[in-house]
Structure formats: structure tokens, C-alpha cells
Amino acid sequence: QVQLVESGGGLVQAGGSLRLSCTTSGSIFSSNAMGWYRQAPGKQRELVAAISIGGYTNYADSVKGRFTISRDSAKNTMSLQMNSLKPEDTAVYYCNIEGRRYFLPWGQGTQVTVSS
């Protein structure tokens, strides 16, 4: 059974920063591209950033230049550094594999709330 565990969310003012972390099993982490997803109330879950096994990254236009995704193979951990946060970034943030036809069971997510 694979577990995805997100952490690091919180309440910040617009313009502030947060760093999210995601931990999963080593076998999953080493064999898949990974992504950060978010879901705001009343909206679909969307991919905001992804990182390949080799470390290549891509970002949704809405976060490009503000968010940075990274992975630490030694710790089986993926991070999302979020800077210059905006109220529209408010959502529950999840991690999962990326680029497959399926997802692993979703974790609990971590709430990010940005006040204006």
C-alpha cells in the first residue's frame, strides 16, 4: 500500500511564502514523475507543477515564476516552494504521480489559505 503525505500548508497574507512537502515510498518516488495538484472550493483539481525522474520541471501558467518544485531522492520527498502568494492560490494542495493514466490514492492534502 502506498501512502502520500502532504504537509506545510498554512495561513499567509498575500505576497507571503510557504514551502510544502510530500513524502511517499521510495519505489514510487524513484519510478515516476511527480506533481503538485490543488483544488479550490467549487473548482476541479488542477496540476500546478510537475517534476520528472530526471529533475525536469514544468508549471501551470498561473504559478510560473512564483512556485518552484523540487525532489530529494535521499529523503523520498518532494517540495513546492511558493512565493508571492495570491488569494487565488487558496486551495487544498495534494501530491501524486504525474504522467500516468492513473493516480495513486490521494492523501489528506494540506490547506493553503492566502488572505488579501
VMD Tcl script that draws the C-alpha trace (Angstrom):
set ca {
  {0.00 0.00 0.00}
  {1.34 3.42 -1.00}
  {0.85 6.48 1.17}
  {1.12 10.10 0.09}
  {1.59 12.55 2.93}
  {1.47 16.31 2.40}
  {2.46 18.95 4.92}
  {3.48 22.58 5.25}
  {0.29 24.45 4.46}
  {-0.99 27.35 6.49}
  {-2.45 30.83 6.52}
  {-0.42 33.64 4.97}
  {-1.01 37.14 3.70}
  {-0.83 37.98 0.02}
  {2.79 38.27 -1.02}
  {3.96 35.77 1.54}
  {5.62 32.38 1.11}
  {5.08 28.77 2.09}
  {7.01 25.57 1.48}
  {5.02 22.37 1.07}
  {6.43 18.87 1.45}
  {5.28 15.49 0.15}
  {6.56 12.12 1.24}
  {5.89 8.75 -0.36}
  {7.57 5.37 -0.72}
  {10.98 5.15 -2.30}
  {9.86 2.75 -5.01}
  {7.10 5.08 -6.18}
  {9.25 8.15 -5.89}
  {12.10 6.72 -7.93}
  {9.89 5.32 -10.71}
  {7.53 8.19 -11.51}
  {7.36 11.82 -12.36}
  {5.63 13.64 -9.53}
  {3.28 16.57 -9.40}
  {1.62 19.03 -7.09}
  {-2.11 19.49 -7.58}
  {-4.57 21.84 -5.94}
  {-8.31 22.06 -5.57}
  {-10.18 25.18 -4.56}
  {-13.81 25.13 -3.41}
  {-16.14 24.65 -6.36}
  {-13.29 24.01 -8.79}
  {-11.67 20.98 -10.38}
  {-8.39 19.64 -9.12}
  {-5.60 21.03 -11.28}
  {-1.93 20.31 -11.82}
  {0.20 23.26 -10.77}
  {3.73 21.86 -11.06}
  {5.47 18.64 -12.12}
  {8.96 17.21 -11.96}
  {10.34 14.29 -13.94}
  {12.53 11.48 -12.66}
  {15.46 13.34 -14.15}
  {14.52 16.61 -12.48}
  {12.94 18.49 -15.36}
  {10.10 20.75 -14.29}
  {7.05 22.44 -15.70}
  {4.45 24.74 -14.23}
  {0.95 25.96 -14.80}
  {0.94 29.44 -16.26}
  {-0.80 30.76 -13.18}
  {2.15 29.90 -10.92}
  {5.10 30.19 -13.29}
  {7.81 32.36 -11.84}
  {6.37 32.15 -8.33}
  {6.46 28.43 -7.46}
  {9.41 26.04 -7.57}
  {9.07 22.26 -7.46}
  {11.93 20.03 -6.35}
  {12.61 16.48 -5.26}
  {15.05 14.94 -2.80}
  {15.64 11.30 -3.68}
  {17.57 10.56 -0.50}
  {14.57 11.54 1.62}
  {11.80 10.35 -0.75}
  {10.47 13.87 -0.52}
  {9.10 16.40 -2.96}
  {8.70 20.08 -2.17}
  {6.85 23.08 -3.52}
  {8.28 26.47 -2.67}
  {5.52 29.04 -3.10}
  {6.45 32.71 -3.21}
  {4.46 35.86 -3.92}
  {1.29 34.07 -2.92}
  {-2.04 35.42 -4.13}
  {-5.55 34.90 -2.76}
  {-6.36 32.81 -5.83}
  {-3.72 30.31 -4.69}
  {-6.01 29.38 -1.81}
  {-6.75 25.66 -2.12}
  {-6.02 22.25 -0.72}
  {-2.72 21.10 -2.18}
  {-2.04 17.45 -2.97}
  {0.87 15.48 -4.35}
  {0.67 12.46 -6.61}
  {2.39 10.79 -9.53}
  {2.22 12.58 -12.86}
  {2.16 11.48 -16.46}
  {0.39 8.15 -15.96}
  {-3.13 7.09 -16.83}
  {-3.92 6.67 -13.15}
  {-3.30 8.28 -9.80}
  {-2.37 6.75 -6.51}
  {-4.95 7.11 -3.74}
  {-5.00 10.76 -2.75}
  {-3.58 11.80 0.56}
  {-5.17 14.20 3.00}
  {-3.75 17.27 1.28}
  {-2.60 20.40 3.04}
  {-4.62 23.60 3.21}
  {-3.12 26.82 1.87}
  {-5.05 29.98 2.63}
  {-3.89 33.35 1.33}
  {-5.59 36.43 2.73}
  {-5.81 39.77 0.96}
}
mol new
graphics top color blue
foreach p $ca { graphics top sphere $p radius 0.5 }
foreach p [lrange $ca 0 end-1] q [lrange $ca 1 end] { graphics top cylinder $p $q radius 0.2 }
display resetview
